[in-house]
Structures are given as C-alpha cells and as structure tokens.
Amino acid sequence: MTNQTTTAPGATAPTDERPYSPGLEGVVAAESSIGLVDGKNGRLLYRGYPIGQLVERGSYAAVAELLWTGEWNPGAQLHPSPISDGVVTALRQLPRTASPMDALRTAVSVWGAEQNLPWIPDVEQARALTSFSPSALAAFGRLRQGLDPVAPDLSLDLAGGFLQQLTGADPDPAAARALDAYFIVGAEHGLNASTFTARVITGTRSDLASAICGAIGALKGPLHGGAPAEVANQLHEIGSPERAEQWVRDAIGRGERIMGFGHRVYRAYDPRAAALRHVAEGMAHMAEWLSLAVQVEDVVLRVLEELKPGRIIKTNVEYYAAAVLQGVGLPPEVFPATFALARHAGWTAHCIEQAAANKLIRPDMRYIGPKDRDLPA
Ligand code: ACO
C-alpha cells in the first residue's frame, strides 16, 4: 500500500491521500470459503483439504463438486457433453491460426447465447459449462488440423473425453488419469486475475458464460497462463544438464525470467509443482525428459539463490505441468487452453459464491490528470 503517487504531465499536485496499492497487491477484495493459497507455508487447500490428498485420492469430478457445493463425494461424475451445430459452425469460421484460447472463449460465448442462462448462476449451470468446454476445445483442435469433430464418448470422464475427442481414439487410461490429476491441480487458486475477473462480471449480475468468457480472456495473458509451453521450449534449448548452468546465468544476465520459477504468492515450493512432479514420475515415457527437468531445476534454484539473494524464487506449478501435458500428448499451443479447462471448476464456484452474497465490485481510483482546464480557443 502506498500514499505516493505519480503525476501526469500537466497535472496539478495530487490532493487525494487515500492509500493506493498497484496491482491491488495486499488488498482483501473478497471473502471466500472455496480455496486457501497459503504462500508462506507452500500449502493449497480446497475447502480445507490439501491438494496432495485430493490428487492422490480424488477425481476432477469429485473436486469440482467439492468446490461448487462444499461436500466431498468421491463417487461424483462429470462426463463430456456434445456440442451444438451452432458451436461447430462458429468454430469453423475461425482461422486455423486462431489461438485455442480464442476458440475456447468464442465457443463459451456461443454456448452462452444458446443457453440464455438465467441469473442466478448455480451448480447445474456450472456442471453444464464445465462439461461443455473440453468438447469445444477438442473440436477446435481437430478443425485446425482440417479434421472433423468427433462425438464424445459419454461414458468417459472429462479428461478422458477431451483426449478421445481430440484424437478420435480411445484414450490411454494412464494418460487420462494423469490429465485428470492436472485438472485437479489447476482447478482453483484463490483470487488470481482470471477468478477476480469472473467475480467482477458476476457482480454486475451478468450470466455465467459471460463471466467465464472474461476469465478466459484474463488467463490468455502470458503473465497468468502462458508458462508451461515456454518451460518445454526452455528445456529443449538447454538440451543437457551440463549446459544448464551457463544457460541460466546467460538468461538472467540478459534480464530474462526463467520460466517455471517464481510466484507472486508462494514463497515456498509450490505444492502443485510437487503434486505434478509425482504424476510425471509415473509416466515411464517421460523418464528422460523428467531426469533433465529435475537436474535443470536443481541448477536453476541454486543459481537464482546466488544471483537474486534475498528473493525467494522456487519452482512453480508450470514447471512440472509442462511434463504432464507433454506426457499425455498435447501440443504446447493447447497448454494454456487446457489450463482454462481445469480452472472452470474454480471460476464457476467463485461465480456461485459471488452471486450468493452479491455486491457490485467497484474499486475507486485516484485521479492524477489535469483538472479544470479550458479547451484551446
Ligand atoms: N527468473 C528470474 N528472476 C526472477 C524470476 C524468474 N523466474 N521470478 C522472479 N525473478 C526476480 C525478478 O527478476 C526480480 O528481481 P529484481 O528485483 O532483481 O529485478 C525479483 O525476482 C522479483 O520479481 P517480481 O516480478 O517483482 O516478482 P513477482 O512475485 O511479481 O513475480 C512472476 C511473479 C511473474 C510469476 C515471476 O516470478 C515470473 O515472471 N516467473 C516466470 C514466469 C512463470 O513461471 N510464470 C508462471 C507463474 S505460475 C502461474 O501463473 C500459474
């Protein structure tokens, strides 16, 4: 929080002394019982349950129901839903070069127009949207390769159904389970930029689809959802553990960030990274890649500690997300949109919570421009 202010050219000295926090850092803007991000101690809890236990013993369907309702039902199920002709037509209109995030946002928008969702957002709407989006993203994944969409196998869960609709083949159960674990890890993370966006839109009494379109837009920004593809490129460039130290020193020397490290909230090892590393260790075909990743991680942590003394920069979720997403066979350009699929459960849970005790979100602003001028004659 600061009382200091910048002064725009031509502005008079500011008289507004209210505290201002750039990026709203440290500002408490909501009360929530959905998820706790305990950055100091490296803990992430969904409705009180630690992420490690949820990944080990839960499914994305059970976790989504937990986030929506607060109840733990390990037998909960979510299956992919078919997409309408209208959605397919809209996706066909997009250039094949469109980003999968743009396609997902478009599909959710069309879905929302078709559903004409009533206020107030509820669990049924959340379930419907969360089950729709994997099918829509998979359809675009095929259309951009010149292939037709395939209908979902309604007996599969969302992760398996996404892979099946993307490839047109029965998913490998181990890959589906790994992707389900990734979905759990990505489901919820407090009042991050996209979740805040979803709550702001819901706060106006707009509909759930509009809120999720906005959230997808916020997540599209590389500072929020873009790192795992870059982690993959980074490891590809480093190539071998012996080259890691020089590569990292050179990158930091050029003022660059090492992808997959550092976090605004965590000042300890990101618990999601630990959970996903465990999942990646179970993927035999990723063993060589993972061995390089683990050795590079050690080097990066050591060099960052030396070159950024006093900063606590640890491994974040994206580092091992890259291994899991590659391991299940997804191309890097689909990574951010796959993260968006996972985050549907958390976004929609926050919309329901926001609506239940709704207050329009409308922060104030300190005006720093010129005052009381006359237009030039
Ligand atoms: N590599 C090198 N230096 C870093 C890194 C990094 N990954 N992260 C932080 N630093 C350094 C900065 O250079 C800065 O150093 P300086 O004070 O000497 O200039 C210092 O640490 C603080 O940096 P800030 O940007 O103020 O820290 P913040 O906590 O806001 O940054 C962020 C968080 C944006 C995630 C940052 O760590 C980063 O850019 N990481 C790389 C990208 C990445 O992995 N993003 C995924 C995050 S996880 C997620 O969004 C789901």
Boltz pocket constraint, residues with backbone or C-beta under 6 A from the ligand:
constraints:
  - pocket:
      binder: B
      contacts: [[A, 222], [A, 223], [A, 224], [A, 225], [A, 227], [A, 252], [A, 256], [A, 257], [A, 258], [A, 259], [A, 260], [A, 261], [A, 262], [A, 263], [A, 264], [A, 265], [A, 308], [A, 311], [A, 313], [A, 316], [A, 317], [A, 318]]
      max_distance: 6.0
